[in-house]
């Protein structure tokens, strides 16, 4: 365990422990480079030697780092020091939703609605990026005193483009929130996250879990077989519409649930406008109440017998008592036979599928070089596509470490196998080798490693356009705070490059369209006051007009904020506000919080960090707000600074 005052990689100071789990310890920390509070998740020392655990831990960071959303905890950096891996995340000054539920005697309908909207919106963003969380539960959701909701812990998240988990030993997370298919160890997709959202909403509404067993297996069996308890009966004050959404989210079959987070959000909005709106549900809901305990039969008064009972009469009564037991036995035997028939049917179906002349099993290409994989794919009748090269600890450079579809999947001849090549060991202490890689792959890897870079291009007849020709510093050079990796990228032969357009005077949208038309992209957008260029128009660009670059190059621009007369200036073109420095001159830092309010009264956090005067040195801070925002509230150290209406 790390001690307060320790510094990771000469940047992150450990302050105190704020959470512990079986895999990692979470510390509050200070980022001395950017002067902000952070949360630092450090893999436990005893697990650092386990390559599988380390790989999953790093994948958690990469999954979360690929998501940027107001309701998802942001990931800033990944690192390793003294054999310990760590993830630097956004610091949330709040409690888990589980603690929030336990501390409150009862959540209002408004609270349940607003928290559910924010979780669903976070899932919408994750699913849109191909990420399934797979462990949605109140313990993985943070709530701040201002009502900001953040989903965290993508430790077992998995991309939807890859094969979903099927093995029982992969079933991780909390079984109380598992979907039936997850409890069975079957295919998991985004609808499993929505089921877990439904269970979380049930818990918010009733302060109880719908399925409880003495063991994890018993709980899983209840998830699979037992109907959902009547949430409306447990909370008579619950809006009927919210009860209907919970029921639809928790249908046993995935096809009977909502098919996307978008659908959930649409029904939540309808319910907010009309609390009695009942979402359409193909499954008829039957209120579930526990079966009453059997009562002892009332004894019948028997007439006094005048003679001894015959042996035949005693046998007849024994047979009458035995009859119900025999019926139960026959029912059990019938169920067993039907189950056996079903299993045999499944086995036959599998056998027939494996003997189908038109399909074959996808071969495993993991560990192959590109040349070996190409030969294997060709001999087995499949096409090979190299998706990217990414850093990987387990496989040496040039070896395949990921493929889709996975080995064993049935596919028609001529199907495509997409693979990812290893770019070598993941190491943030020294410069990696970037030569002979595409510009896009190199940039993605450098962003993951947090290494600043600069790019220049050169016409080269011998190197294919878009590939890195040279780099400085060379591979293996230690990384310092001053390190900037300079890359030289090939433009191919004469006139093969793409000409950069002149973006000056264009709006942000116009510049983006002009770049898109030439297969270029809009990069970083800086803001600056200007006396003569109207607000919202491009003042300058980092790449000269008419210069040649490779396809996919990002062009950074500076956009005018107009004259610096107003403290807050709305930029209607891109849905953002320019916030001027709210700190008094004699105050060095403070906690700035910015919330967006929509027409339904929902509040979403746009910004919540410690700031200094330096953060506003370039003419202010740009804060984007989502569509539908009608009001912006700005707080400094918890006190409201001002409110801005959005027209």
C-alpha positions in Angstrom: 0.0 0.0 0.0 1.3 3.5 -0.9 1.9 6.1 1.8 0.6 9.7 1.7 3.2 12.0 0.2 4.6 9.5 -2.3 4.9 10.8 -5.9 4.2 8.6 -8.9 6.3 9.3 -12.0 7.2 12.7 -10.6 3.7 14.0 -11.1 0.9 12.4 -9.0 1.1 12.8 -5.2 -0.7 10.3 -3.0 -3.0 12.0 -0.4 -5.1 9.2 1.2 -7.0 6.0 0.7 -10.6 6.5 -0.4 -11.5 3.0 -1.5 -10.4 -0.7 -1.6 -11.4 -3.7 -3.6 -10.1 -7.2 -4.2 -8.1 -6.0 -7.2 -6.9 -2.5 -6.4 -6.7 0.3 -3.9 -8.0 3.8 -4.8 -6.3 6.9 -3.5 -7.1 10.5 -3.6 -4.2 12.3 -5.3 -2.9 15.6 -6.6 -1.8 16.1 -10.2 1.0 18.6 -9.8 1.3 19.2 -13.5 -2.3 20.3 -14.0 -3.0 21.4 -10.4 -6.1 19.3 -9.9 -7.4 16.6 -7.6 -7.4 13.1 -9.1 -8.3 9.5 -8.1 -5.5 7.0 -8.5 -6.4 3.3 -8.8 -3.4 1.2 -8.0 -3.3 -2.5 -8.7 -2.5 -4.5 -5.6 1.2 -5.6 -5.4 0.3 -9.3 -4.9 -1.5 -9.2 -8.3 1.1 -7.3 -10.3 2.9 -10.6 -11.3 -0.3 -12.1 -12.8 -0.2 -11.2 -16.5 -4.0 -11.9 -16.9 -4.9 -9.5 -14.0 -2.5 -6.8 -15.3 -4.0 -7.1 -18.8 -7.5 -6.8 -17.5 -6.6 -3.8 -15.3 -5.0 -2.0 -18.2 -8.0 -2.9 -20.4 -10.2 -1.2 -17.8 -8.3 2.0 -18.2 -8.3 1.9 -22.0 -12.1 1.1 -22.1 -12.9 4.0 -19.8 -10.4 6.3 -21.5 -12.2 5.8 -24.9 -15.4 7.3 -23.4 -16.0 11.0 -22.8 -19.3 11.8 -21.2 -20.6 13.9 -18.4 -22.0 10.9 -16.6 -18.9 8.6 -16.9 -15.9 9.0 -14.7 -13.1 10.3 -16.9 -9.7 8.5 -17.2 -6.7 10.9 -17.6 -3.6 8.7 -17.6 -2.2 5.1 -17.3 1.1 4.4 -15.7 3.5 2.0 -14.1 6.1 2.6 -11.3 8.1 0.1 -9.3 6.2 -2.8 -10.7 2.8 -1.4 -9.9 0.2 -0.4 -12.5 -2.1 2.6 -11.9 -4.9 4.4 -13.6 -5.4 8.2 -13.0 -9.1 9.1 -13.0 -11.4 12.0 -12.4 -11.8 12.6 -8.7 -15.5 12.5 -7.6 -16.2 14.1 -4.3 -19.3 12.1 -3.4 -20.6 8.7 -2.3 -21.8 5.6 -4.2 -25.4 5.2 -5.2 -25.6 2.2 -2.8 -24.6 4.4 0.1 -27.0 7.1 -1.1 -29.9 4.6 -1.1 -28.9 3.3 2.4 -28.7 6.8 3.9 -32.1 7.9 2.5 -35.2 6.6 4.1 -36.9 6.9 0.8 -36.0 8.2 -2.6 -38.6 10.5 -4.3 -39.9 9.8 -7.8 -38.0 12.8 -9.0 -34.7 11.5 -7.7 -35.3 8.0 -9.1 -36.1 9.6 -12.5 -33.2 11.9 -12.6 -30.6 9.3 -11.5 -32.0 6.8 -14.0 -31.8 9.3 -16.9 -28.1 9.9 -16.2 -27.2 6.2 -15.9 -29.1 5.5 -19.1 -27.4 8.4 -20.9 -24.0 7.1 -19.8 -24.9 3.6 -21.1 -26.0 5.2 -24.4 -22.5 6.7 -24.8 -20.8 3.5 -23.8 -22.9 1.3 -26.2 -22.4 3.8 -29.0 -18.6 3.3 -28.6 -19.0 -0.5 -28.6 -18.5 -0.9 -24.9 -20.8 -3.1 -22.7 -20.2 -2.3 -19.0 -21.4 -5.7 -17.7 -21.3 -4.7 -14.0 -23.9 -1.9 -13.6 -24.9 -1.7 -10.0 -25.3 1.1 -7.3 -21.8 0.3 -6.0 -20.3 1.4 -9.4 -22.2 4.7 -9.6 -21.1 7.8 -7.8 -23.4 10.7 -6.6 -22.1 14.1 -5.6 -23.9 16.5 -3.1 -25.0 18.5 -6.1 -26.7 15.5 -7.7 -24.0 14.8 -10.4 -24.1 11.1 -11.3 -21.1 9.3 -12.7 -20.8 5.7 -13.8 -17.4 4.1 -13.0 -15.5 0.8 -13.0 -15.2 -0.6 -16.5 -13.0 -3.4 -15.1 -15.0 -6.1 -16.8 -16.3 -4.1 -19.7 -16.0 -5.6 -23.2 -16.3 -4.3 -26.7 -19.4 -5.3 -28.5 -17.5 -6.0 -31.6 -15.8 -9.0 -30.0 -17.3 -12.3 -29.0 -19.3 -12.0 -25.8 -18.5 -14.1 -22.8 -19.8 -17.7 -22.6 -17.8 -19.4 -19.9 -19.3 -19.6 -16.4 -15.9 -18.8 -14.9 -15.9 -15.4 -16.7 -19.1 -14.4 -14.9 -17.9 -11.5 -12.7 -19.5 -8.7 -10.9 -22.6 -8.9 -8.6 -25.1 -11.7 -9.2 -27.9 -9.6 -7.7 -27.9 -7.4 -10.8 -27.1 -10.1 -13.4 -29.4 -10.6 -16.3 -30.7 -14.1 -16.7 -28.5 -14.7 -19.7 -25.4 -13.4 -17.8 -26.3 -15.7 -14.8 -26.4 -18.6 -17.2 -23.0 -17.6 -18.7 -24.6 -17.1 -22.1 -24.3 -14.3 -24.6 -24.2 -10.8 -23.1 -25.0 -7.6 -25.0 -26.1 -4.1 -24.3 -29.5 -5.3 -23.2 -27.8 -7.0 -20.2 -26.7 -3.6 -19.0 -30.3 -2.4 -19.4 -31.5 -5.3 -17.2 -29.0 -4.3 -14.5 -30.3 -0.7 -14.8 -33.8 -2.1 -14.1 -32.6 -3.9 -11.0 -30.9 -0.7 -9.8 -34.1 1.3 -10.4 -36.0 -1.4 -8.4 -33.6 -0.9 -5.5 -33.9 2.9 -5.6 -37.7 2.5 -5.6 -38.0 -0.1 -2.8 -34.6 0.0 -1.0 -34.5 -3.7 -1.5 -33.3 -6.2 -4.0 -35.8 -8.3 -6.0 -33.9 -11.6 -5.9 -32.1 -12.8 -2.7 -30.7 -16.3 -2.1 -28.6 -18.0 0.5 -25.8 -18.4 -2.0 -24.7 -16.7 -5.2 -26.0 -19.8 -7.1 -29.4 -19.6 -5.4 -29.6 -15.9 -6.2 -28.7 -16.6 -9.9 -31.4 -19.2 -10.1 -34.0 -16.7 -8.8 -32.8 -14.2 -11.5 -33.4 -16.9 -14.1 -36.7 -18.4 -13.0 -38.6 -16.2 -10.5 -40.9 -13.4 -11.6 -40.1 -9.9 -10.5 -41.8 -8.8 -7.3 -44.5 -6.2 -7.8 -42.5 -2.9 -7.5 -45.8 -0.9 -7.4 -47.1 -2.9 -4.5 -43.8 -2.4 -2.6 -43.9 1.3 -3.3 -47.5 2.5 -3.8 -46.2 6.1 -4.3 -44.1 5.1 -7.3 -45.2 6.7 -10.6 -47.0 4.0 -12.6 -44.8 4.9 -15.6 -41.5 4.2 -13.6 -43.0 0.9 -12.5 -43.7 0.0 -16.1 -40.1 0.9 -17.2 -38.7 -1.2 -14.5 -40.8 -4.2 -15.5 -39.8 -3.8 -19.2 -36.1 -3.4 -18.4 -36.2 -6.7 -16.3 -38.0 -9.0 -18.7 -36.3 -12.4 -18.6 -35.8 -12.6 -22.4 -33.5 -9.9 -24.0 -35.8 -9.5 -27.0 -38.6 -8.5 -24.6 -36.7 -5.7 -23.0 -35.7 -2.3 -24.3 -33.3 -2.8 -27.2 -31.2 0.3 -26.6 -30.6 3.0 -24.0 -32.1 5.5 -26.5 -35.5 3.7 -26.1 -35.2 3.8 -22.3 -34.5 7.6 -22.4 -37.4 8.2 -24.7 -39.8 6.4 -22.3 -38.3 8.2 -19.3 -39.0 11.5 -20.9 -42.6 10.5 -21.7 -43.1 9.3 -18.1 -41.7 12.6 -16.7 -44.3 14.5 -18.8 -47.1 12.0 -17.9 -46.5 10.0 -14.8 -49.3 7.5 -15.7 -47.8 6.7 -19.1 -47.3 2.9 -19.3 -44.6 1.8 -21.8 -45.6 -0.8 -24.3 -44.5 -4.2 -23.1 -45.0 -7.5 -25.0 -44.8 -9.5 -21.8 -47.9 -9.4 -19.6 -47.0 -8.5 -16.1 -48.4 -10.7 -13.3 -48.0 -9.4 -9.8 -45.8 -11.8 -7.9 -46.6 -12.6 -4.3 -45.0 -15.5 -2.3 -47.2 -18.6 -2.2 -49.0 -18.9 1.2 -47.6 -21.5 3.5 -49.6 -24.7 3.5 -52.0 -25.1 6.4 -52.6 -28.3 8.3 -55.8 -30.0 7.2 -58.8 -29.9 9.6 -59.2 -33.2 11.3 -62.5 -34.9 10.5 -64.4 -36.5 13.3 -64.5 -40.2 12.7 -67.4 -42.3 14.0 -66.4 -44.7 16.7 -65.8 -48.1 15.1 -67.6 -51.0 16.5 -65.3 -53.5 14.9 -61.6 -53.9 14.2 -60.3 -52.5 10.9 -59.8 -55.0 8.2 -56.3 -55.3 6.7 -57.8 -54.5 3.2 -59.1 -51.2 4.5 -55.7 -50.2 6.0 -54.1 -51.0 2.6 -56.7 -48.9 0.8 -56.0 -45.9 3.0 -52.2 -46.3 2.6 -52.7 -46.3 -1.1 -54.7 -43.1 -0.9 -51.9 -41.4 1.1 -49.3 -42.7 -1.3 -51.1 -41.5 -4.4 -50.1 -37.8 -4.2 -46.5 -38.8 -3.7 -46.6 -41.1 -6.8 -48.1 -38.2 -8.9 -45.3 -35.9 -7.8 -42.7 -38.5 -8.6 -44.2 -39.0 -12.1 -44.2 -35.3 -12.7 -40.5 -35.1 -11.7 -39.7 -38.0 -14.0 -41.6 -36.3 -16.9 -39.7 -33.0 -16.3 -36.4 -34.9 -16.3 -37.3 -36.7 -19.6 -38.4 -33.5 -21.3 -35.1 -31.9 -20.2 -33.1 -34.8 -21.5 -35.0 -34.5 -24.9 -34.2 -30.8 -25.0 -30.5 -31.5 -24.3 -30.4 -34.2 -27.0 -32.0 -31.8 -29.4 -29.4 -29.1 -28.7 -26.6 -31.7 -29.1 -28.1 -32.8 -32.5 -28.4 -29.2 -33.6 -24.7 -28.6 -32.7 -23.7 -31.8 -34.4 -25.5 -30.9 -37.6 -24.1 -27.4 -37.5 -20.5 -28.8 -37.3 -21.2 -31.1 -40.2 -22.7 -28.4 -42.4 -20.9 -28.4 -45.8 -21.4 -24.7 -46.2 -19.7 -23.5 -43.0 -16.4 -24.1 -41.3 -14.7 -23.0 -38.1 -12.7 -19.8 -38.0 -9.0 -20.7 -37.3 -7.0 -19.2 -34.4 -4.5 -16.6 -35.6 -3.4 -15.5 -32.2 0.4 -15.4 -32.0 0.8 -15.5 -35.8 2.8 -12.9 -37.7 1.0 -11.0 -40.5 2.6 -13.2 -43.1 1.7 -16.4 -41.3 -1.8 -15.2 -40.7 -2.2 -14.3 -44.4 -1.1 -17.8 -45.5 -3.4 -19.5 -42.9 -6.4 -17.4 -43.9 -5.8 -18.0 -47.6 -5.5 -21.8 -47.2 -8.7 -21.9 -45.1 -10.7 -19.7 -47.5 -11.0 -16.5 -45.4 -10.0 -12.9 -46.0 -7.6 -11.1 -43.6 -7.8 -7.5 -42.6 -5.3 -5.8 -40.3 -7.3 -3.4 -38.1 -4.5 -1.7 -36.2 -1.2 -2.0 -34.3 -1.5 -1.4 -30.6 0.9 -1.8 -27.7 0.5 -5.1 -25.8 2.5 -6.6 -23.0 1.8 -10.3 -23.8 2.8 -10.5 -27.4 6.0 -9.4 -29.2 5.9 -6.8 -31.9 4.3 -7.9 -35.1 2.3 -10.8 -33.6 -1.5 -10.9 -33.7 -3.1 -10.7 -30.2 -6.7 -10.1 -31.0 -9.1 -11.4 -33.7 -12.8 -11.1 -34.7 -14.6 -13.5 -35.1 -12.8 -15.6 -32.5 -11.5 -19.0 -33.3 -14.1 -21.7 -33.6 -16.9 -19.4 -34.8 -18.8 -20.8 -37.7 -18.6 -18.8 -40.9 -19.1 -19.1 -44.6 -16.0 -19.4 -46.9 -14.8 -15.9 -47.9 -15.7 -14.3 -44.6 -13.3 -11.6 -43.2 -11.2 -12.1 -40.1 -10.1 -8.8 -38.6 -7.0 -8.8 -36.5 -4.9 -6.5 -34.3 -1.1 -6.6 -34.3 1.0 -6.0 -31.3 3.2 -3.0 -31.4 5.4 -4.4 -28.7 5.6 -3.9 -24.9 3.4 -1.2 -23.3 5.9 1.0 -21.5 5.5 4.7 -20.6 9.1 5.2 -19.3 10.9 5.3 -22.7 10.1 6.2 -26.3 8.5 3.4 -28.3 9.5 2.4 -31.9 7.0 4.1 -34.2 8.7 3.5 -37.6 7.0 1.3 -40.2 3.6 2.0 -38.6 0.7 4.0 -39.9 0.3 7.5 -38.7 -3.2 6.7 -37.3 -1.9 3.7 -35.3 1.0 5.7 -34.0 -1.1 8.6 -32.9 -3.6 6.3 -31.1 -0.8 4.6 -29.2 0.9 7.9 -28.3 -2.4 9.2 -26.9 -2.7 6.1 -24.8 0.8 6.5 -23.5 0.4 10.2 -22.9 3.4 11.2 -25.0 3.3 14.6 -26.7 4.1 14.5 -30.4 4.7 16.7 -33.5 4.3 15.6 -37.1 6.0 16.7 -40.3 5.6 15.2 -43.7 7.9 14.3 -46.5 7.5 13.1 -50.1 9.1 9.7 -50.3 8.8 7.5 -53.4 10.0 4.4 -51.4 7.6 4.6 -48.4 3.8 4.2 -48.7 1.8 7.3 -47.9 0.8 7.5 -44.2 3.6 5.5 -42.8 6.2 6.8 -40.3 9.7 7.2 -41.9 11.7 8.6 -39.0 11.3 9.6 -35.4 13.3 11.7 -32.9 14.1 10.8 -30.1 14.9 7.2 -31.0 13.3 4.1 -29.5 14.4 3.5 -25.9 15.1 7.1 -25.0 13.9 7.9 -21.5 10.8 10.0 -21.3 10.9 13.3 -19.3 8.4 16.1 -18.8 10.0 18.0 -21.7 9.8 15.1 -24.1 8.1 15.8 -27.5 8.3 13.0 -30.0 8.9 14.3 -33.6 7.6 12.1 -36.4 8.3 12.2 -40.1 5.4 10.7 -42.1 5.6 9.8 -45.8 3.5 11.6 -48.4 4.3 8.9 -50.9 5.3 9.9 -54.4 5.1 13.4 -55.9 1.7 15.0 -55.5 0.2 12.1 -53.5 -0.5 14.3 -50.4 -3.7 16.1 -49.6 -3.7 19.9 -49.8 -4.7 21.7 -46.6 -7.6 24.2 -47.2 -7.6 27.8 -46.0 -10.0 27.7 -43.0 -9.6 31.4 -41.9 -12.9 33.2 -41.7 -14.9 30.0 -41.6 -17.1 28.9 -38.7 -16.3 25.7 -36.8 -18.9 23.7 -38.7 -17.6 25.2 -42.1 -14.0 24.3 -41.3 -15.0 20.8 -40.2 -16.9 20.2 -43.5 -14.1 21.7 -45.6 -11.6 19.3 -44.0 -13.9 16.3 -44.2 -14.3 16.9 -48.0 -10.5 16.3 -48.3 -10.4 13.3 -45.9 -8.9 15.5 -43.2 -10.2 16.1 -39.6 -10.7 19.0 -37.3 -8.2 18.7 -34.4 -8.0 20.8 -31.3 -10.0 24.0 -31.2 -8.5 26.9 -29.2 -10.4 30.1 -28.3 -9.0 33.6 -28.3 -10.4 37.1 -28.2 -10.0 39.2 -31.4 -10.8 42.8 -32.1 -11.6 42.4 -35.8 -12.6 38.8 -36.5 -16.2 38.2 -35.5 -16.9 35.6 -32.8 -17.2 32.0 -34.0 -14.9 32.4 -37.0 -11.4 30.8 -37.5 -8.5 33.2 -36.8 -5.6 30.8 -37.4 -4.7 27.2 -38.2 -1.5 25.3 -37.4 -1.0 23.9 -40.9 -0.4 26.3 -43.7 -3.0 26.5 -46.5 -1.9 24.5 -49.6 0.6 22.5 -47.7 0.6 18.8 -48.4 -0.3 16.3 -45.6 -1.5 12.7 -45.4 -5.1 11.7 -45.3 -6.6 11.7 -41.8 -4.4 14.5 -40.6 -6.0 16.7 -37.9 -5.8 20.4 -38.4 -5.9 22.5 -35.2 -7.6 25.9 -35.3 -8.1 29.0 -33.2 -11.6 30.5 -33.2 -12.4 34.1 -32.3 -14.4 34.9 -29.1 -15.0 38.4 -30.4 -14.0 41.4 -28.2 -13.3 40.6 -24.5 -16.1 42.8 -23.2 -18.5 40.3 -21.7 -17.7 38.1 -18.7 -19.6 35.2 -20.4 -20.1 34.9 -24.1 -22.3 32.3 -25.6 -21.1 30.6 -28.8 -24.3 29.4 -30.4 -22.4 27.7 -33.3 -21.0 24.9 -31.2 -23.2 24.9 -28.0 -20.5 26.2 -25.7 -19.9 29.0 -23.2 -16.7 30.9 -22.6 -16.1 31.2 -18.9 -13.9 34.0 -17.7 -11.7 33.7 -14.6 -14.1 33.8 -11.6 -11.3 33.7 -9.0 -10.6 36.9 -7.1 -7.0 38.3 -7.6 -6.0 37.4 -4.1 -7.2 33.8 -4.3 -4.9 31.3 -5.9 -7.3 28.4 -6.6 -10.9 27.3 -6.0 -13.4 24.6 -6.9 -15.3 25.4 -10.1 -18.5 23.5 -10.8 -20.7 24.1 -13.8 -24.1 22.4 -14.3 -26.4 22.2 -17.3 -30.2 22.3 -16.8 -32.6 21.0 -19.4 -36.3 21.7 -20.0 -37.3 18.8 -17.8 -35.4 20.2 -14.8 -32.7 17.6 -15.1 -29.2 18.7 -14.0 -26.0 17.3 -15.5 -22.5 18.2 -14.4 -20.3 19.8 -17.1 -17.3 20.6 -15.0 -16.2 20.0 -11.4 -12.5 20.6 -10.7 -10.0 22.7 -8.8 -8.9 25.7 -11.0 -6.2 28.3 -10.9 -5.8 31.6 -12.8 -3.5 29.8 -15.3 -6.5 27.8 -16.5 -8.0 31.0 -18.0 -4.7 32.4 -19.3 -5.8 31.9 -23.0 -8.8 34.2 -22.8 -11.2 32.0 -20.8 -12.4 28.4 -20.5 -14.7 26.8 -23.1 -17.4 24.5 -21.7 -19.6 22.6 -24.1 -23.2 21.8 -23.1 -25.6 19.2 -24.5 -28.5 19.8 -26.8 -31.7 20.7 -24.9 -29.8 22.8 -22.3 -31.9 25.8 -21.2 -29.8 27.1 -18.3 -26.2 27.0 -17.1 -25.4 27.4 -13.4 -21.8 28.2 -12.3 -20.5 27.7 -8.7 -17.2 28.6 -7.1 -16.4 26.7 -3.9 -20.1 25.7 -3.6 -21.5 29.3 -3.9 -23.4 30.2 -7.0 -21.5 32.7 -9.1 -24.1 33.3 -11.8 -26.9 31.7 -13.9 -27.0 31.9 -17.7 -30.1 31.3 -19.7 -29.6 29.5 -23.1 -31.9 30.6 -25.8 
